[in-house]
Amino acid sequence: MLPSFEGVYRNGKIELIEMPANVNGEKRVIVTFLEPQHIDLQSRGINKSHAAELRARLATFAEDWDSPEMKLYDNYETTKSKL
């Protein structure tokens, strides 16, 4: 099975969200561009004012969520299995 890694195309380069383990040297890759994910909040019972309220309440956690140390939790099960 071929391993897959999520990333972002930015300024002509692919930036991987998770670095692959055991990949050394130059390797051939296949890149597939995905459509943006759209979450229909209304189908989940969340209107615009409720979404704004949730965003404001969760903003206090943004600095912690975006810190480099929290990347450990992006793929928690994989990371945990390597310990």
Backbone as ProteinMPNN parsed JSONL, in Angstrom:
{"seq_chain_A": "MLPSFEGVYRNGKIELIEMPANVNGEKRVIVTFLEPQHIDLQSRGINKSHAAELRARLATFAEDWDSPEMKLYDNYETTKSKL", "coords_chain_A": {"N_chain_A": [[0.847, -1.176, 0.0], [0.51, 2.244, -0.773], [1.849, 4.954, 1.041], [0.09, 7.813, 2.307], [0.104, 11.344, 2.679], [-1.008, 14.297, 4.137], [-1.054, 17.638, 2.935], [-0.311, 21.091, 2.018], [-0.627, 23.15, -0.79], [1.309, 25.833, -1.536], [2.461, 28.859, -2.735], [3.768, 27.668, -4.959], [4.919, 25.41, -3.872], [4.768, 22.26, -2.122], [3.728, 21.793, 1.107], [4.094, 19.588, 3.635], [1.871, 18.381, 6.124], [2.359, 16.459, 7.995], [5.415, 14.934, 8.538], [6.8, 12.312, 6.652], [7.897, 9.21, 7.974], [10.913, 7.309, 7.784], [11.588, 7.902, 5.118], [13.938, 8.481, 2.895], [16.275, 10.407, 1.01], [15.729, 11.065, -2.491], [12.47, 10.782, -3.708], [9.855, 9.589, -5.799], [6.649, 11.087, -6.225], [3.058, 11.297, -6.089], [0.753, 13.781, -6.617], [-2.35, 14.901, -5.558], [-4.857, 17.201, -6.014], [-7.202, 18.382, -3.796], [-10.672, 19.174, -3.435], [-11.865, 22.098, -1.732], [-12.933, 21.666, 1.623], [-16.225, 21.859, 2.666], [-18.289, 22.671, 5.242], [-21.502, 22.202, 6.102], [-23.028, 24.099, 8.186], [-25.634, 24.822, 8.838], [-27.126, 22.509, 8.367], [-26.429, 21.148, 10.54], [-27.684, 22.395, 12.537], [-26.665, 24.876, 13.276], [-26.711, 28.263, 13.245], [-25.805, 31.511, 11.766], [-25.35, 33.392, 13.861], [-24.97, 31.733, 16.067], [-22.7, 30.338, 15.197], [-20.859, 32.45, 15.132], [-20.754, 33.06, 17.845], [-19.703, 30.653, 18.896], [-17.204, 30.667, 17.602], [-16.039, 32.942, 18.778], [-15.931, 32.13, 21.458], [-14.182, 29.946, 21.298], [-11.884, 31.12, 20.414], [-10.125, 31.825, 22.411], [-8.559, 29.613, 22.786], [-7.007, 29.392, 20.558], [-4.269, 30.2, 20.322], [-2.932, 28.233, 21.823], [-3.73, 25.899, 20.399], [-2.48, 26.332, 17.961], [0.19, 26.182, 18.539], [3.512, 24.823, 18.145], [3.974, 22.555, 19.747], [1.545, 21.274, 19.94], [1.172, 19.857, 17.62], [1.685, 17.233, 17.968], [-0.745, 16.074, 18.626], [-2.146, 16.067, 16.263], [-1.975, 13.728, 14.809], [-2.521, 11.725, 16.744], [-2.94, 8.947, 17.459], [-1.145, 7.595, 15.754], [1.279, 8.735, 16.551], [1.294, 7.971, 19.244], [1.495, 5.185, 18.982], [4.116, 4.908, 18.257], [5.59, 5.326, 20.49]], "CA_chain_A": [[0.0, 0.0, 0.0], [1.264, 3.479, -0.83], [1.506, 5.86, 2.138], [-0.453, 9.12, 1.928], [0.365, 12.393, 3.653], [-1.734, 15.518, 3.824], [-0.227, 18.835, 2.839], [-0.921, 22.29, 1.458], [0.107, 23.755, -1.892], [1.428, 27.26, -1.239], [3.561, 29.547, -3.423], [4.485, 26.772, -5.838], [5.539, 24.3, -3.144], [3.909, 21.428, -1.286], [4.16, 21.736, 2.504], [3.436, 18.456, 4.288], [1.41, 18.617, 7.485], [3.072, 15.456, 8.787], [6.576, 14.459, 7.809], [6.838, 10.852, 6.596], [9.029, 8.532, 8.627], [11.632, 6.324, 6.969], [11.69, 8.289, 3.718], [15.24, 9.12, 2.739], [16.685, 10.694, -0.354], [14.757, 11.548, -3.461], [11.403, 9.814, -3.98], [8.782, 10.025, -6.686], [5.38, 11.275, -5.524], [1.862, 11.638, -6.844], [0.046, 14.844, -5.903], [-3.753, 15.036, -5.927], [-5.433, 18.407, -5.436], [-8.527, 18.12, -3.252], [-11.597, 20.299, -3.372], [-11.981, 22.604, -0.36], [-13.99, 21.055, 2.421], [-17.281, 22.781, 3.086], [-19.119, 22.083, 6.292], [-22.812, 22.845, 6.129], [-23.381, 24.288, 9.593], [-27.086, 24.867, 8.993], [-27.646, 21.143, 8.459], [-26.091, 20.685, 11.885], [-28.441, 23.211, 13.481], [-25.868, 26.026, 13.72], [-26.938, 29.429, 12.395], [-24.672, 32.435, 11.727], [-25.066, 33.993, 15.17], [-24.429, 30.663, 16.908], [-21.345, 30.09, 14.716], [-20.034, 33.575, 15.591], [-20.585, 32.884, 19.299], [-18.761, 29.547, 19.089], [-15.881, 31.124, 17.16], [-15.527, 33.857, 19.798], [-15.614, 31.361, 22.67], [-13.038, 29.071, 21.056], [-10.708, 31.928, 20.052], [-9.18, 31.859, 23.533], [-7.702, 28.436, 22.703], [-6.302, 29.389, 19.269], [-2.812, 30.264, 20.493], [-2.483, 26.902, 22.249], [-3.934, 24.952, 19.308], [-1.546, 26.603, 16.874], [1.581, 26.072, 18.984], [4.183, 23.643, 17.581], [3.871, 21.397, 20.635], [0.245, 20.618, 19.763], [1.18, 19.018, 16.413], [1.679, 15.862, 18.46], [-2.115, 15.587, 18.678], [-2.74, 16.014, 14.933], [-2.04, 12.3, 14.487], [-2.247, 11.202, 18.085], [-2.842, 7.483, 17.505], [0.095, 7.207, 15.092], [2.378, 9.153, 17.426], [1.237, 7.13, 20.451], [1.945, 3.835, 18.662], [5.578, 4.927, 18.084], [6.258, 5.496, 21.799]], "C_chain_A": [[0.887, 1.232, 0.0], [0.87, 4.386, 0.327], [1.005, 7.2, 1.599], [-0.206, 10.11, 3.048], [-0.351, 13.656, 3.205], [-0.772, 16.701, 3.796], [-1.008, 19.979, 2.238], [-0.025, 22.794, 0.333], [0.118, 25.257, -1.652], [2.65, 27.819, -1.959], [4.42, 28.592, -4.25], [5.154, 25.595, -5.168], [4.485, 23.536, -2.36], [4.511, 21.402, 0.109], [3.389, 20.609, 3.182], [3.05, 18.822, 5.709], [2.135, 17.675, 8.437], [4.243, 14.959, 7.949], [6.598, 12.931, 7.814], [8.084, 10.296, 7.278], [9.656, 7.564, 7.633], [11.618, 6.636, 5.478], [12.979, 9.083, 3.574], [15.51, 9.388, 1.272], [15.547, 11.193, -1.214], [13.743, 10.451, -3.765], [10.41, 10.422, -4.96], [7.499, 10.125, -5.875], [4.262, 11.5, -6.532], [1.115, 12.67, -6.009], [-1.373, 14.928, -6.448], [-4.301, 16.276, -5.247], [-6.877, 18.117, -5.038], [-9.382, 19.375, -3.308], [-11.664, 20.789, -1.93], [-13.138, 21.927, 0.364], [-14.975, 22.136, 2.851], [-18.131, 22.053, 4.119], [-20.408, 22.879, 6.342], [-23.285, 22.949, 7.575], [-24.887, 24.285, 9.799], [-27.682, 23.473, 9.104], [-27.345, 20.53, 9.82], [-26.749, 21.542, 12.968], [-27.67, 24.413, 14.011], [-26.101, 27.172, 12.751], [-25.75, 30.394, 12.509], [-24.341, 33.02, 13.096], [-24.478, 32.96, 16.132], [-22.977, 30.355, 16.507], [-20.398, 31.196, 15.19], [-19.753, 33.465, 17.088], [-19.579, 31.775, 19.59], [-17.337, 29.961, 18.723], [-15.255, 32.033, 18.216], [-15.123, 33.101, 21.065], [-14.373, 30.497, 22.496], [-11.756, 29.837, 20.72], [-9.676, 31.959, 21.178], [-8.211, 30.676, 23.494], [-6.786, 28.445, 21.471], [-4.788, 29.389, 19.431], [-2.253, 28.903, 20.908], [-2.597, 25.895, 21.104], [-2.896, 25.101, 18.211], [-0.085, 26.475, 17.278], [2.205, 24.789, 18.43], [4.047, 22.388, 18.44], [2.577, 20.613, 20.407], [0.177, 19.759, 18.505], [1.191, 17.537, 16.774], [0.276, 15.265, 18.39], [-2.796, 15.535, 17.312], [-2.921, 14.571, 14.479], [-1.721, 11.517, 15.758], [-2.051, 9.691, 18.104], [-1.537, 6.99, 16.871], [1.285, 7.534, 15.989], [2.449, 8.25, 18.663], [1.786, 5.738, 20.162], [3.471, 3.756, 18.489], [6.334, 5.075, 19.397], [6.654, 4.177, 22.409]], "O_chain_A": [[1.904, 1.267, 0.694], [-0.321, 4.575, 0.578], [1.455, 7.658, 0.549], [-0.295, 9.763, 4.225], [-0.3, 14.033, 2.034], [0.201, 16.745, 4.549], [-2.206, 19.867, 1.978], [1.195, 22.858, 0.487], [-0.938, 25.885, -1.572], [3.755, 27.3, -1.801], [5.648, 28.69, -4.247], [5.886, 24.85, -5.819], [3.448, 24.084, -1.983], [5.672, 21.031, 0.28], [2.164, 20.672, 3.29], [3.805, 19.491, 6.415], [2.48, 18.056, 9.556], [4.072, 14.605, 6.783], [6.431, 12.317, 8.868], [9.176, 10.852, 7.164], [8.977, 7.062, 6.738], [11.635, 5.718, 4.658], [13.095, 10.205, 4.066], [15.023, 8.67, 0.399], [14.533, 11.682, -0.715], [14.123, 9.315, -4.05], [10.162, 11.627, -4.943], [7.282, 9.345, -4.948], [4.508, 11.85, -7.686], [0.872, 12.451, -4.822], [-1.574, 15.017, -7.659], [-4.219, 16.394, -4.024], [-7.674, 17.658, -5.856], [-8.875, 20.495, -3.237], [-11.534, 19.992, -1.001], [-14.185, 21.655, -0.223], [-14.581, 23.195, 3.339], [-18.623, 20.951, 3.876], [-20.401, 24.084, 6.595], [-23.868, 22.011, 8.119], [-25.371, 23.801, 10.823], [-28.638, 23.268, 9.851], [-27.934, 19.519, 10.202], [-26.422, 21.435, 14.15], [-27.987, 24.921, 15.086], [-25.741, 27.081, 11.578], [-24.805, 30.134, 13.253], [-23.168, 33.131, 13.451], [-23.589, 33.279, 16.921], [-22.126, 30.138, 17.37], [-19.271, 30.918, 15.599], [-18.642, 33.745, 17.539], [-18.7, 31.939, 20.436], [-16.385, 29.648, 19.438], [-14.067, 31.906, 18.515], [-14.094, 33.4, 21.671], [-13.595, 30.331, 23.435], [-10.667, 29.263, 20.739], [-8.482, 32.106, 20.919], [-7.147, 30.735, 24.111], [-5.893, 27.606, 21.355], [-4.097, 28.644, 18.736], [-1.218, 28.472, 20.398], [-1.669, 25.122, 20.863], [-2.48, 24.115, 17.601], [0.798, 26.644, 16.437], [1.514, 23.784, 18.262], [4.009, 21.277, 17.911], [2.532, 19.409, 20.661], [-0.78, 19.004, 18.333], [0.763, 16.692, 15.988], [0.127, 14.073, 18.121], [-3.907, 15.017, 17.201], [-3.917, 14.239, 13.836], [-0.761, 10.747, 15.81], [-1.094, 9.203, 18.705], [-0.9, 6.074, 17.391], [2.186, 6.713, 16.164], [3.528, 7.822, 19.071], [2.473, 5.163, 21.006], [4.05, 2.672, 18.565], [7.559, 4.966, 19.43], [7.222, 4.147, 23.501]]}, "name": "protein", "num_of_chains": 1, "seq": "MLPSFEGVYRNGKIELIEMPANVNGEKRVIVTFLEPQHIDLQSRGINKSHAAELRARLATFAEDWDSPEMKLYDNYETTKSKL"}
